Amino acid sequence: MSHIIYDRLILENLFLLEQMAHGSLSTVKFLGETLDNSKKFDYLQSEAESAVYGFKGIEEGYWDNLQKFVSDYLIQCATRTRIMQDFSEFSTDDPEYCPDEESCRKYPGLAIILEGNFPLSLRECCNKIIHAKNVELVPLMDKGTDLKYWSGLCVLGGDKSKKHGSYKST
C-alpha cells in the first residue's frame, strides 16, 4: 500500500495560494495607507516599507512571509500531486490519451516555458516546483502607495539534465 494522500489538503493549499494572490494588493494598500509612508531621507525606509519589505534582514516583512508561504504551499501541492500520480491506477483503451498532458492543455495559462525545451504536463509542472533552484514571485507596484504586491505569478528556474530552464506559473 502506498502513502495515503488527503487530496482535500491540495485543494485547501491551492485555495490559500489563490487568496494570497488576490489579497496581496489589498494588504499592501492597507499597510501603505495606515502606516507612515513618508521618509526623511531617500536612503531610509518608511514605516510602511519596513512592514512590507522587512528591515535590513533583521525584521521580516509581509513580502518575506509571503515568499515563504507561497513556496511552502506550492511544494506541498506538487509533492502530494506527484505521489498521487505515481500510485494512480488510471487506465484507458486509447493509447494516445494522456490525462497528464490534457490537464495543461485544458488550462493553457497555467504555465509558460520561458527558457528551455520540454513538453508541459502536470507532472513536469510539479517537478519544476519541487526541483526549482530559483523561485521568484512576480511583483507589481501599487501606484497609490509605491509598494510592491504579488501579481500571482511565479518564475521558477532550474536545470534538467544539466540544461538550464525557466518557467512561469500562475
DSSP file (Angstrom, degrees, kcal/mol; ACC not computed):
  #  RESIDUE AA STRUCTURE BP1 BP2  ACC     N-H-->O    O-->H-N    N-H-->O    O-->H-N    TCO  KAPPA ALPHA  PHI   PSI    X-CA   Y-CA   Z-CA
    1    1 A M              0   0    0      0, 0.0     3,-0.1     0, 0.0     2,-0.0   0.000 360.0 360.0 360.0 138.1    0.0    0.0    0.0
    2    2 A S        -     0   0    0      1,-0.2    81,-0.0    85,-0.1     2,-0.0  -0.194 360.0 -62.7 -85.1-179.3    1.3    3.5   -0.9
    3    3 A H        -     0   0    0      1,-0.1     2,-0.7    80,-0.1    -1,-0.2  -0.338  51.8-122.2 -58.8 145.4    1.1    6.7    1.2
    4    4 A I        -     0   0    0     -3,-0.1     2,-0.5     2,-0.0    -1,-0.1  -0.860  29.2-160.3 -94.0 119.2   -2.4    7.8    1.9
    5    5 A I        -     0   0    0     -2,-0.7     2,-1.2    75,-0.1     3,-0.1  -0.882  15.4-141.0-106.1 125.7   -2.7   11.3    0.5
    6    6 A Y    >>  -     0   0    0     -2,-0.5     3,-1.5     1,-0.2     4,-0.6  -0.726  17.8-168.1 -83.3  97.4   -5.5   13.5    1.7
    7    7 A D  H >> S+     0   0    0     -2,-1.2     4,-1.4     1,-0.3     3,-0.5   0.730  78.9  68.5 -66.3 -22.7   -6.4   15.2   -1.6
    8    8 A R  H 3> S+     0   0    0      1,-0.2     4,-2.4     2,-0.2    -1,-0.3   0.803  91.7  62.6 -65.3 -26.9   -8.6   17.8    0.0
    9    9 A L  H <> S+     0   0    0     -3,-1.5     4,-2.5     2,-0.2    -1,-0.2   0.853  99.1  54.1 -67.2 -33.4   -5.4   19.3    1.5
   10   10 A I  H <X S+     0   0    0     -4,-0.6     4,-2.5    -3,-0.5    -1,-0.2   0.940 110.5  46.2 -62.3 -46.8   -4.1   20.0   -2.0
   11   11 A L  H  X S+     0   0    0     -4,-1.4     4,-2.3     1,-0.2    -2,-0.2   0.884 111.6  52.2 -63.7 -38.4   -7.4   21.9   -2.8
   12   12 A E  H  X S+     0   0    0     -4,-2.4     4,-2.3     2,-0.2    -2,-0.2   0.930 111.1  46.3 -62.9 -45.6   -7.1   23.8    0.5
   13   13 A N  H  X S+     0   0    0     -4,-2.5     4,-2.4     2,-0.2    -2,-0.2   0.889 112.2  50.6 -65.8 -39.0   -3.5   24.8   -0.2
   14   14 A L  H  X S+     0   0    0     -4,-2.5     4,-2.3     2,-0.2    -1,-0.2   0.895 110.0  51.1 -64.4 -38.8   -4.4   25.9   -3.7
   15   15 A F  H  X S+     0   0    0     -4,-2.3     4,-2.4     2,-0.2    -2,-0.2   0.923 110.2  49.0 -62.0 -44.9   -7.3   27.9   -2.3
   16   16 A L  H  X S+     0   0    0     -4,-2.3     4,-2.4     2,-0.2    -2,-0.2   0.892 110.1  51.2 -63.9 -40.0   -4.9   29.6    0.2
   17   17 A L  H  X S+     0   0    0     -4,-2.4     4,-2.3     2,-0.2    -1,-0.2   0.922 110.4  49.5 -60.9 -44.0   -2.5   30.4   -2.6
   18   18 A E  H  X S+     0   0    0     -4,-2.3     4,-2.6     1,-0.2    -2,-0.2   0.910 111.0  49.2 -61.9 -42.6   -5.3   32.0   -4.7
   19   19 A Q  H  X S+     0   0    0     -4,-2.4     4,-2.4     2,-0.2    -1,-0.2   0.883 109.7  51.7 -65.9 -38.0   -6.4   34.1   -1.7
   20   20 A M  H  X S+     0   0    0     -4,-2.4     4,-1.0     2,-0.2    -1,-0.2   0.904 111.4  48.0 -63.9 -40.6   -2.8   35.3   -1.1
   21   21 A A  H  < S+     0   0    0     -4,-2.3     4,-0.5     1,-0.2     3,-0.4   0.940 117.0  41.2 -65.3 -46.5   -2.6   36.3   -4.7
   22   22 A H  H  < S+     0   0    0     -4,-2.6     4,-0.5     1,-0.2    -2,-0.2   0.807 118.4  46.9 -72.1 -29.0   -5.9   38.1   -4.7
   23   23 A G  H  X S+     0   0    0     -4,-2.4     4,-2.5    -5,-0.2    -1,-0.2   0.550  87.8  86.8 -90.2  -7.6   -5.3   39.7   -1.2
   24   24 A S  H  X S+     0   0    0     -4,-1.0     4,-2.5    -3,-0.4     5,-0.2   0.923  90.0  46.6 -61.9 -46.8   -1.8   40.9   -1.8
   25   25 A L  H  > S+     0   0    0     -4,-0.5     4,-2.7   125,-0.3    -1,-0.2   0.923 113.3  49.5 -61.3 -44.6   -2.8   44.2   -3.3
   26   26 A S  H  > S+     0   0    0     -4,-0.5     4,-2.5     2,-0.2    -1,-0.2   0.903 111.6  49.2 -61.7 -41.5   -5.3   44.9   -0.5
   27   27 A T  H  X S+     0   0    0     -4,-2.5     4,-2.5     2,-0.2    -2,-0.2   0.934 113.1  45.5 -63.2 -47.1   -2.8   44.0    2.2
   28   28 A V  H  X S+     0   0    0     -4,-2.5     4,-2.8     2,-0.2    -2,-0.2   0.906 113.3  50.2 -66.1 -41.2   -0.1   46.3    0.7
   29   29 A K  H  X S+     0   0    0     -4,-2.7     4,-2.2    -5,-0.2     5,-0.2   0.930 110.7  50.4 -60.6 -44.7   -2.6   49.1    0.2
   30   30 A F  H  X S+     0   0    0     -4,-2.5     4,-2.1    -5,-0.2     5,-0.3   0.939 113.4  44.4 -59.1 -48.5   -3.8   48.7    3.8
   31   31 A L  H  X S+     0   0    0     -4,-2.5     4,-1.9     1,-0.2    -1,-0.2   0.904 114.9  49.4 -63.1 -41.2   -0.2   48.9    5.1
   32   32 A G  H  < S+     0   0    0     -4,-2.8    -1,-0.2     1,-0.2    -2,-0.2   0.805 116.9  40.8 -68.7 -29.5    0.7   51.8    2.9
   33   33 A E  H  < S+     0   0    0     -4,-2.2    -2,-0.2    -5,-0.2    -1,-0.2   0.737 120.3  40.0 -92.5 -24.1   -2.4   53.8    3.9
   34   34 A T  H  < S+     0   0    0     -4,-2.1     2,-0.3    -5,-0.2    -2,-0.2   0.720 110.1  59.9 -98.3 -23.7   -2.4   53.1    7.6
   35   35 A L  S  < S-     0   0    0     -4,-1.9     2,-0.4    -5,-0.3    13,-0.1  -0.691 101.5 -88.0-101.8 158.8    1.3   53.3    8.4
   36   36 A D        -     0   0    0     -2,-0.3    12,-2.1     1,-0.1    11,-0.8  -0.495  41.5-179.5 -65.9 121.8    3.6   56.3    7.9
   37   37 A N        +     0   0    0     -2,-0.4     2,-0.3    10,-0.2    -1,-0.1   0.147  45.5 105.6-110.5  17.0    4.8   56.0    4.3
   38   38 A S        -     0   0    0      7,-0.1     2,-0.4     2,-0.0     9,-0.4  -0.672  53.0-154.2 -98.6 155.9    7.0   59.2    4.3
   39   39 A K        -     0   0    0     -2,-0.3     3,-0.1     1,-0.1     7,-0.1  -0.983  17.3-154.8-129.1 139.1   10.8   59.3    4.5
   40   40 A K  S    S+     0   0    0     -2,-0.4     2,-0.3     1,-0.2    -1,-0.1   0.860  91.6  20.0 -74.1 -36.7   13.1   62.0    5.9
   41   41 A F  S >  S-     0   0    0      1,-0.1     3,-1.6     4,-0.1    -1,-0.2  -0.967  77.8-123.8-133.6 148.1   15.9   60.7    3.6
   42   42 A D  T 3  S+     0   0    0     -2,-0.3    -1,-0.1     1,-0.3    -2,-0.0   0.795 109.7  58.8 -61.4 -29.6   15.8   58.6    0.4
   43   43 A Y  T 3  S+     0   0    0      2,-0.1    -1,-0.3    -3,-0.0     2,-0.2   0.540  95.1  80.6 -81.1  -5.1   18.1   56.0    1.9
   44   44 A L  S <  S-     0   0    0     -3,-1.6     2,-0.3     1,-0.0    -5,-0.0  -0.652  78.8-122.6 -97.2 156.8   15.8   55.3    4.8
   45   45 A Q        -     0   0    0     -2,-0.2    -5,-0.1     1,-0.0     2,-0.1  -0.744  21.5-127.4 -94.2 145.6   12.8   53.1    4.8
   46   46 A S     >  -     0   0    0     -2,-0.3     4,-2.2    -9,-0.1    -9,-0.2  -0.387  30.4-104.9 -78.7 169.4    9.3   54.4    5.7
   47   47 A E  H  > S+     0   0    0    -11,-0.8     4,-1.8    -9,-0.4   -10,-0.2   0.896 124.1  50.2 -61.3 -40.1    7.3   52.6    8.4
   48   48 A A  H  > S+     0   0    0    -12,-2.1     4,-2.1     2,-0.2    -1,-0.2   0.906 108.7  51.3 -65.7 -42.2    5.1   51.1    5.6
   49   49 A E  H  > S+     0   0    0    -13,-0.3     4,-3.4     1,-0.2     5,-0.5   0.894 108.8  51.5 -62.9 -39.2    8.1   49.9    3.6
   50   50 A S  H  X S+     0   0    0     -4,-2.2     4,-1.7     1,-0.2    -1,-0.2   0.887 110.0  49.8 -64.0 -38.1    9.5   48.2    6.7
   51   51 A A  H  < S+     0   0    0     -4,-1.8    11,-2.8    -5,-0.2    -2,-0.2   0.868 119.9  36.6 -67.8 -36.2    6.2   46.4    7.2
   52   52 A V  H  < S+     0   0    0     -4,-2.1    11,-3.5     9,-0.3    12,-0.4   0.922 133.1  22.1 -82.7 -46.7    6.1   45.3    3.6
   53   53 A Y  H  < S-     0   0    0     -4,-3.4     8,-0.3     1,-0.3    -3,-0.2   0.551 103.0-121.1-102.1  -9.4    9.7   44.5    2.9
   54   54 A G     <  -     0   0    0     -4,-1.7     2,-0.5    -5,-0.5    -1,-0.3  -0.327  34.4 -76.0  89.0 178.7   11.2   43.9    6.3
   55   55 A F  B >> S-A   59   0A   0      4,-2.1     3,-2.9    -2,-0.1     4,-1.3  -0.897  82.9 -49.4-126.8 104.0   14.0   45.9    7.9
   56   56 A K  T 34 S-     0   0    0     -2,-0.5    -2,-0.1     1,-0.3     4,-0.1   0.754 104.4 -62.4  48.0  35.8   17.6   45.3    6.8
   57   57 A G  T 34 S+     0   0    0      2,-0.3    -1,-0.3     1,-0.1     3,-0.1   0.474 128.0  92.8  74.1  -0.3   17.3   41.5    7.2
   58   58 A I  T <4 S+     0   0    0     -3,-2.9     2,-0.4     1,-0.3    -2,-0.2   0.859  87.2  34.1 -90.4 -41.8   16.7   41.9   10.9
   59   59 A E  B  < S-A   55   0A   0     -4,-1.3    -4,-2.1    -9,-0.0    -2,-0.3  -0.948  81.6-127.9-120.4 133.2   12.9   42.1   10.8
   60   60 A E        -     0   0    0     -2,-0.4    -6,-0.3    -6,-0.2     2,-0.2  -0.522  25.0-161.9 -79.6 145.9   10.7   40.1    8.5
   61   61 A G     >  -     0   0    0     -8,-0.3     4,-2.0    -2,-0.2    -9,-0.3  -0.576  39.0 -85.6-115.1-177.5    8.0   41.9    6.5
   62   62 A Y  H  > S+     0   0    0    -11,-2.8     4,-2.7     1,-0.2    -9,-0.2   0.892 125.8  53.4 -54.3 -44.9    4.9   40.9    4.6
   63   63 A W  H  > S+     0   0    0    -11,-3.5     4,-2.3     1,-0.2    -1,-0.2   0.880 106.9  51.6 -63.8 -39.7    6.9   40.1    1.4
   64   64 A D  H  > S+     0   0    0    -12,-0.4     4,-1.8     2,-0.2    -1,-0.2   0.940 113.7  43.8 -60.9 -48.1    9.3   37.8    3.3
   65   65 A N  H  X S+     0   0    0     -4,-2.0     4,-2.8     1,-0.2     5,-0.2   0.889 110.8  55.1 -66.5 -38.8    6.4   35.8    4.8
   66   66 A L  H  X S+     0   0    0     -4,-2.7     4,-2.8    -5,-0.2     5,-0.3   0.929 107.7  49.4 -59.2 -46.1    4.5   35.8    1.5
   67   67 A Q  H  X S+     0   0    0     -4,-2.3     4,-2.2     1,-0.2    -1,-0.2   0.895 112.6  47.9 -61.9 -40.6    7.5   34.2   -0.3
   68   68 A K  H  X S+     0   0    0     -4,-1.8     4,-2.5     2,-0.2    -2,-0.2   0.939 114.5  45.0 -65.8 -47.1    7.8   31.5    2.5
   69   69 A F  H  X S+     0   0    0     -4,-2.8     4,-2.8     2,-0.2     5,-0.3   0.920 113.7  48.9 -65.0 -44.1    4.1   30.6    2.5
   70   70 A V  H  X S+     0   0    0     -4,-2.8     4,-2.6    -5,-0.2     5,-0.2   0.941 113.5  46.9 -62.0 -47.3    3.9   30.5   -1.3
   71   71 A S  H  X S+     0   0    0     -4,-2.2     4,-2.5    -5,-0.3     5,-0.2   0.932 114.2  47.7 -58.9 -46.3    6.9   28.3   -1.6
   72   72 A D  H  X S+     0   0    0     -4,-2.5     4,-2.4    -5,-0.2    -2,-0.2   0.930 113.8  45.5 -63.8 -46.5    5.7   26.0    1.1
   73   73 A Y  H  X S+     0   0    0     -4,-2.8     4,-2.4     2,-0.2     5,-0.2   0.894 112.7  51.4 -65.6 -39.1    2.2   25.6   -0.3
   74   74 A L  H  X S+     0   0    0     -4,-2.6     4,-2.8    -5,-0.3    -2,-0.2   0.935 111.6  47.0 -61.7 -45.5    3.5   25.1   -3.8
   75   75 A I  H  X S+     0   0    0     -4,-2.5     4,-2.8    -5,-0.2     5,-0.3   0.912 111.9  50.5 -64.1 -42.6    5.9   22.4   -2.6
   76   76 A Q  H  X S+     0   0    0     -4,-2.4     4,-2.0    -5,-0.2     5,-0.2   0.932 113.9  44.7 -61.1 -45.2    3.1   20.7   -0.6
   77   77 A C  H  X S+     0   0    0     -4,-2.4     4,-2.4     1,-0.2    -2,-0.2   0.930 115.4  47.7 -64.0 -45.1    0.7   20.7   -3.6
   78   78 A A  H  X S+     0   0    0     -4,-2.8     4,-2.4    -5,-0.2    -2,-0.2   0.915 113.3  45.8 -65.7 -44.6    3.4   19.5   -6.0
   79   79 A T  H  X S+     0   0    0     -4,-2.8     4,-2.2     2,-0.2    -1,-0.2   0.917 114.6  47.3 -68.5 -41.3    4.7   16.6   -3.9
   80   80 A R  H  X S+     0   0    0     -4,-2.0     4,-2.5    -5,-0.3    -1,-0.2   0.921 113.0  49.5 -64.4 -42.3    1.3   15.4   -3.0
   81   81 A T  H  X S+     0   0    0     -4,-2.4     4,-2.4    -5,-0.2    -2,-0.2   0.921 110.9  49.5 -62.3 -43.8    0.2   15.5   -6.6
   82   82 A R  H  X S+     0   0    0     -4,-2.4     4,-2.6     2,-0.2    -1,-0.2   0.897 110.8  49.6 -63.5 -40.6    3.3   13.7   -7.8
   83   83 A I  H  X S+     0   0    0     -4,-2.2     4,-1.6     2,-0.2    -1,-0.2   0.926 111.2  49.4 -64.2 -43.5    2.7   10.9   -5.2
   84   84 A M  H  X S+     0   0    0     -4,-2.5     4,-0.5     1,-0.2    -2,-0.2   0.900 112.1  49.1 -62.2 -39.3   -0.9   10.6   -6.2
   85   85 A Q  H >< S+     0   0    0     -4,-2.4     3,-0.9     1,-0.2    -2,-0.2   0.925 108.6  52.7 -64.2 -44.3    0.2   10.3   -9.9
   86   86 A D  H 3< S+     0   0    0     -4,-2.6    -1,-0.2     1,-0.2    -2,-0.2   0.814 117.7  36.4 -63.5 -30.5    2.8    7.7   -9.1
   87   87 A F  H 3< S+     0   0    0     -4,-1.6    -1,-0.2    -5,-0.2    -2,-0.2   0.338  88.7 118.0-107.2   7.2    0.4    5.4   -7.4
   88   88 A S    <<  -     0   0    0     -3,-0.9    -3,-0.0    -4,-0.5    -4,-0.0  -0.490  52.1-154.3 -73.2 142.9   -2.7    6.1   -9.5
   89   89 A E        +     0   0    0     -2,-0.2     2,-0.1     2,-0.1    -1,-0.1  -0.154  37.9 152.1-108.8  37.3   -4.1    3.1  -11.3
   90   90 A F        +     0   0    0     -5,-0.2     2,-0.3     2,-0.0    -2,-0.0  -0.435  15.3 169.8 -68.9 138.3   -5.7    5.1  -14.1
   91   91 A S        -     0   0    0     -2,-0.1     2,-0.3     0, 0.0    -2,-0.1  -0.989  12.3-176.9-147.8 157.5   -6.0    3.3  -17.5
   92   92 A T        -     0   0    0     -2,-0.3    -2,-0.0     5,-0.1     5,-0.0  -0.968  35.2-124.7-148.3 159.4   -7.8    3.8  -20.8
   93   93 A D  S    S+     0   0    0     -2,-0.3     3,-0.1     1,-0.1    -1,-0.0   0.669  92.0  86.0 -79.4 -16.9   -8.2    2.0  -24.1
   94   94 A D    >   -     0   0    0      1,-0.2     3,-1.0     2,-0.0    -1,-0.1  -0.760  61.1-166.5 -88.8 108.5   -6.8    4.9  -26.0
   95   95 A P  T 3  S+     0   0    0      0, 0.0    -1,-0.2     0, 0.0    -2,-0.0   0.704  87.2  55.8 -68.6 -17.7   -3.0    4.6  -26.1
   96   96 A E  T 3  S+     0   0    0     -3,-0.1     2,-0.3     2,-0.0    -2,-0.0   0.660  85.1 100.6 -85.5 -17.7   -2.7    8.2  -27.3
   97   97 A Y    <   +     0   0    0     -3,-1.0    -5,-0.1     4,-0.0     3,-0.1  -0.520  44.5 176.3 -77.7 132.0   -4.6    9.7  -24.4
   98   98 A C     >  -     0   0    0     -2,-0.3     4,-2.3     1,-0.1     3,-0.4  -0.894  16.5-167.9-135.3 104.1   -2.6   11.3  -21.6
   99   99 A P  H  > S+     0   0    0      0, 0.0     4,-1.9     0, 0.0     5,-0.1   0.804  89.1  62.7 -62.3 -27.1   -4.5   13.0  -18.8
  100  100 A D  H  > S+     0   0    0      1,-0.2    22,-1.8     2,-0.2     4,-0.6   0.921 110.0  37.1 -63.0 -45.7   -1.3   14.5  -17.5
  101  101 A E  H >> S+     0   0    0     -3,-0.4     4,-1.7    20,-0.2     3,-0.6   0.842 111.5  60.6 -75.6 -33.6   -0.8   16.5  -20.7
  102  102 A E  H 3X S+     0   0    0     -4,-2.3     4,-2.7     1,-0.2     5,-0.2   0.871  95.8  62.1 -60.7 -36.5   -4.5   17.2  -21.1
  103  103 A S  H 3X S+     0   0    0     -4,-1.9     4,-0.9     1,-0.2    -1,-0.2   0.850 107.0  44.0 -60.2 -34.2   -4.5   19.0  -17.8
  104  104 A C  H << S+     0   0    0     -3,-0.6     6,-0.3    -4,-0.6    -1,-0.2   0.825 113.1  50.7 -79.6 -32.2   -2.1   21.6  -19.2
  105  105 A R  H  < S+     0   0    0     -4,-1.7    -2,-0.2     1,-0.2    -1,-0.2   0.866 106.6  55.6 -70.0 -34.9   -4.0   21.9  -22.5
  106  106 A K  H  < S+     0   0    0     -4,-2.7    -1,-0.2     1,-0.3    -2,-0.2   0.823 117.7  34.5 -66.9 -31.8   -7.2   22.4  -20.6
  107  107 A Y  S >< S+     0   0    0     -4,-0.9     3,-2.0    -5,-0.2     4,-0.3  -0.731  72.6 176.1-122.8  78.8   -5.7   25.4  -18.7
  108  108 A P  T 3  S+     0   0    0      0, 0.0     3,-0.4     0, 0.0    -1,-0.1   0.735  77.4  54.0 -63.5 -24.3   -3.3   27.0  -21.2
  109  109 A G  T 3  S+     0   0    0      1,-0.2    61,-0.2    -4,-0.1     3,-0.1   0.417  80.6  96.4 -88.2   3.7   -2.3   29.9  -19.0
  110  110 A L  S <  S-     0   0    0     -3,-2.0    60,-2.3    -6,-0.3     2,-0.3   0.892  98.0  -1.8 -59.4 -42.7   -1.3   27.6  -16.2
  111  111 A A  E     -B  169   0B   0     -3,-0.4     2,-0.4    -4,-0.3    58,-0.2  -0.997  58.3-161.0-152.8 148.3    2.4   27.6  -17.1
  112  112 A I  E     -B  168   0B   0     56,-2.6    56,-3.1    -2,-0.3     2,-0.7  -0.999  22.1-130.6-132.1 131.7    4.6   29.1  -19.8
  113  113 A I  E     +B  167   0B   0     -2,-0.4    54,-0.3    54,-0.2     3,-0.1  -0.742  26.4 176.1 -82.5 119.2    8.1   27.9  -20.7
  114  114 A L  E     +     0   0B   0     52,-1.8     2,-0.3    -2,-0.7    53,-0.2   0.788  69.7   9.8 -91.3 -33.1   10.4   31.0  -20.7
  115  115 A E  E    S+B  166   0B   0     51,-2.0    51,-2.1     0, 0.0    -1,-0.3  -0.988 106.6  31.8-150.1 135.9   13.7   29.2  -21.4
  116  116 A G  S    S-     0   0    0     -2,-0.3     2,-0.4    49,-0.2    49,-0.1  -0.460  74.0 -94.9 108.0 177.3   14.4   25.6  -22.4
  117  117 A N        +     0   0    0     -2,-0.2    -1,-0.1     2,-0.0    48,-0.0  -0.879  59.8 124.3-141.1 103.3   12.6   23.0  -24.4
  118  118 A F        -     0   0    0     -2,-0.4     2,-0.2     0, 0.0    -5,-0.1  -0.982  59.5 -98.7-155.3 150.9   10.4   20.4  -22.7
  119  119 A P        -     0   0    0      0, 0.0     2,-0.5     0, 0.0     5,-0.1  -0.503  38.5-124.0 -73.7 140.3    6.8   19.3  -23.0
  120  120 A L        +     0   0    0     -2,-0.2     2,-0.3     4,-0.1   -16,-0.2  -0.717  44.9 147.0 -86.5 131.3    4.4   20.8  -20.5
  121  121 A S     >  -     0   0    0     -2,-0.5     4,-2.6   -17,-0.1   -20,-0.2  -0.949  60.9-103.8-150.0 165.3    2.4   18.4  -18.4
  122  122 A L  H  > S+     0   0    0    -22,-1.8     4,-2.5    -2,-0.3     5,-0.2   0.912 123.4  52.4 -59.7 -41.2    1.1   18.4  -14.8
  123  123 A R  H  > S+     0   0    0      1,-0.2     4,-2.4     2,-0.2    -1,-0.2   0.918 110.0  47.2 -59.9 -45.6    3.9   16.0  -13.9
  124  124 A E  H  > S+     0   0    0      2,-0.2     4,-2.5     1,-0.2    -1,-0.2   0.885 110.4  52.8 -66.2 -38.7    6.5   18.3  -15.4
  125  125 A C  H  X S+     0   0    0     -4,-2.6     4,-2.1     2,-0.2    -2,-0.2   0.931 110.5  47.6 -60.5 -45.5    5.0   21.4  -13.6
  126  126 A C  H  X S+     0   0    0     -4,-2.5     4,-2.7     1,-0.2    -2,-0.2   0.919 111.5  50.5 -61.5 -44.0    5.1   19.5  -10.3
  127  127 A N  H  X S+     0   0    0     -4,-2.4     4,-2.7     1,-0.2    -1,-0.2   0.895 108.1  52.9 -61.5 -40.1    8.7   18.5  -11.0
  128  128 A K  H  X S+     0   0    0     -4,-2.5     4,-0.6     2,-0.2    -1,-0.2   0.904 111.8  46.2 -62.7 -40.7    9.7   22.1  -11.8
  129  129 A I  H >< S+     0   0    0     -4,-2.1     3,-0.7     2,-0.2    -2,-0.2   0.949 115.5  45.3 -65.3 -48.5    8.2   23.3   -8.5
  130  130 A I  H 3< S+     0   0    0     -4,-2.7    -2,-0.2     1,-0.2    -1,-0.2   0.885 122.4  35.0 -64.2 -41.1    9.9   20.6   -6.4
  131  131 A H  H 3< S+     0   0    0     -4,-2.7    28,-0.3    -5,-0.2    -1,-0.2   0.284  82.0 138.0-101.7  10.6   13.3   20.9   -8.0
  132  132 A A    <<  -     0   0    0     -3,-0.7    26,-0.2    -4,-0.6     3,-0.1  -0.315  32.9-170.7 -60.2 133.4   13.4   24.7   -8.6
  133  133 A K  S    S+     0   0    0     24,-2.6     2,-0.4     1,-0.3    25,-0.2   0.626  79.1  35.5 -94.7 -19.0   16.8   26.3   -7.8
  134  134 A N  E     -C  157   0B   0     23,-2.0    23,-2.7     2,-0.0     2,-0.5  -0.986  65.8-179.2-139.0 125.2   15.4   29.8   -8.2
  135  135 A V  E     +C  156   0B   0     -2,-0.4     2,-0.4    21,-0.2    21,-0.2  -0.987   5.4 178.2-127.4 122.4   11.9   30.9   -7.2
  136  136 A E  E     -C  155   0B   0     19,-2.4    19,-2.9    -2,-0.5     2,-0.5  -0.987  23.2-142.0-126.4 129.8   10.7   34.5   -7.7
  137  137 A L  E     -C  154   0B   0     -2,-0.4    17,-0.2    17,-0.2   -70,-0.0  -0.774  29.3-124.5 -83.3 131.2    7.3   35.9   -7.0
  138  138 A V  E     -     0   0B   0     15,-2.6    13,-2.6    -2,-0.5    15,-0.5  -0.674  31.5-154.0 -82.2 116.6    6.5   38.4   -9.8
  139  139 A P  E     -C  150   0B   0      0, 0.0     2,-0.3     0, 0.0    11,-0.2  -0.528  12.3-162.2 -91.4 157.4    5.7   41.7   -8.2
  140  140 A L  E     -C  149   0B   0      9,-2.7     9,-2.8    -2,-0.2     2,-0.5  -0.912  24.1-118.7-125.1 158.8    3.6   44.6   -9.4
  141  141 A M  E     -C  148   0B   0     -2,-0.3     2,-0.7     7,-0.2     7,-0.2  -0.866  13.1-137.2-104.5 127.5    3.7   48.2   -8.0
  142  142 A D  E  >> -C  147   0B   0      5,-2.9     4,-2.5    -2,-0.5     5,-0.7  -0.736  13.2-154.4 -79.0 118.1    0.7   49.8   -6.3
  143  143 A K  T  45S+     0   0    0     -2,-0.7    -1,-0.2     1,-0.2    -2,-0.0   0.793  88.6  57.4 -66.8 -29.0    0.8   53.3   -7.7
  144  144 A G  T  45S+     0   0    0      1,-0.2    -1,-0.2     3,-0.1    -2,-0.0   0.842 125.2  17.6 -71.9 -32.8   -1.1   54.8   -4.7
  145  145 A T  T  45S-     0   0    0     -3,-0.4    -2,-0.2     2,-0.2    -1,-0.2   0.537  92.8-128.7-114.9 -10.9    1.5   53.6   -2.1
  146  146 A D  T  <5 +     0   0    0     -4,-2.5     2,-0.4     1,-0.2    -3,-0.2   0.843  66.6 130.9  58.9  35.7    4.6   52.9   -4.3
  147  147 A L  E   < -C  142   0B   0     -5,-0.7    -5,-2.9   -95,-0.0    -1,-0.2  -0.910  58.8-115.3-118.6 147.6    4.8   49.4   -2.6
  148  148 A K  E     -C  141   0B   0     -2,-0.4     2,-0.3    -7,-0.2    -7,-0.2  -0.564  30.9-178.8 -82.7 142.5    5.1   46.1   -4.3
  149  149 A Y  E     -C  140   0B   0     -9,-2.8    -9,-2.7    -2,-0.2     2,-0.4  -0.899  36.0 -90.5-131.5 165.7    2.5   43.4   -4.2
  150  150 A W  E     -C  139   0B   0     -2,-0.3  -125,-0.3   -11,-0.2  -126,-0.2  -0.619  21.9-157.9 -83.1 130.8    2.3   39.9   -5.6
  151  151 A S  E     -     0   0B   0    -13,-2.6    -1,-0.1    -2,-0.4     3,-0.1   0.597  46.7-108.6 -78.1 -13.5    0.8   39.5   -9.1
  152  152 A G  E    S+     0   0B   0      1,-0.4     2,-0.3   -14,-0.3  -131,-0.1   0.363  85.3 114.3  96.1  -3.5    0.0   35.8   -8.5
  153  153 A L  E     -     0   0B   0    -15,-0.5   -15,-2.6  -132,-0.1    -1,-0.4  -0.756  46.4-164.4-102.2 148.1    2.8   34.7  -10.9
  154  154 A C  E     -CD 137 169B   0     15,-2.6    15,-3.0    -2,-0.3     2,-0.5  -0.980   9.6-150.8-126.6 141.9    5.9   32.8  -10.0
  155  155 A V  E     -CD 136 168B   0    -19,-2.9   -19,-2.4    -2,-0.4     2,-0.4  -0.972  17.5-168.5-111.4 121.9    9.1   32.3  -12.1
  156  156 A L  E     -CD 135 167B   0     11,-3.5    11,-2.4    -2,-0.5     2,-0.3  -0.909   4.5-175.1-111.4 135.3   10.8   29.1  -11.4
  157  157 A G  E     +CD 134 166B   0    -23,-2.7   -24,-2.6    -2,-0.4   -23,-2.0  -0.949  19.6 118.8-129.7 151.7   14.3   28.3  -12.7
  158  158 A G  E     - D   0 165B   0      7,-2.1     7,-2.8    -2,-0.3     2,-0.4  -0.971  51.3 -78.1 179.4-168.8   16.5   25.3  -12.6
  159  159 A D  E     - D   0 164B   0    -28,-0.3     2,-0.4    -2,-0.3     5,-0.2  -0.900  22.3-168.6-119.0 145.5   18.3   22.6  -14.5
  160  160 A K  E >  S- D   0 163B   0      3,-2.7     3,-1.4    -2,-0.4    -2,-0.0  -0.970  85.8 -13.8-132.0 118.4   17.1   19.5  -16.3
  161  161 A S  T 3  S-     0   0    0     -2,-0.4     3,-0.1     1,-0.3    -1,-0.1   0.907 129.6 -56.6  53.8  43.5   19.8   17.1  -17.4
  162  162 A K  T 3  S+     0   0    0      1,-0.2     2,-0.5     0, 0.0    -1,-0.3   0.638 113.7 121.4  64.0  17.6   22.3   19.9  -16.8
  163  163 A K  E <   - D   0 160B   0     -3,-1.4    -3,-2.7     0, 0.0    -1,-0.2  -0.951  63.9-124.7-110.4 129.3   20.4   22.2  -19.2
  164  164 A H  E     + D   0 159B   0     -2,-0.5     2,-0.3    -5,-0.2    -5,-0.2  -0.433  35.0 173.9 -73.3 143.3   19.1   25.5  -17.7
  165  165 A G  E     - D   0 158B   0     -7,-2.8    -7,-2.1    -2,-0.1     2,-0.3  -0.976  19.0-154.6-146.2 159.4   15.5   26.3  -18.0
  166  166 A S  E     -BD 115 157B   0    -51,-2.1   -51,-2.0    -2,-0.3   -52,-1.8  -0.985  12.3-175.7-139.0 147.8   13.0   28.9  -16.8
  167  167 A Y  E     -BD 113 156B   0    -11,-2.4   -11,-3.5    -2,-0.3     2,-0.5  -0.999  15.3-147.9-151.2 132.6    9.3   28.6  -16.3
  168  168 A K  E     -BD 112 155B   0    -56,-3.1   -56,-2.6    -2,-0.3     2,-0.4  -0.916  19.0-172.1-110.5 132.8    6.5   30.9  -15.3
  169  169 A S  E      BD 111 154B   0    -15,-3.0   -15,-2.6    -2,-0.5   -58,-0.2  -0.938 360.0 360.0-125.7 144.1    3.5   29.6  -13.4
  170  170 A T              0   0    0    -60,-2.3   -59,-0.1    -2,-0.4   -60,-0.1   0.399 360.0 360.0-103.8 360.0    0.2   31.2  -12.4
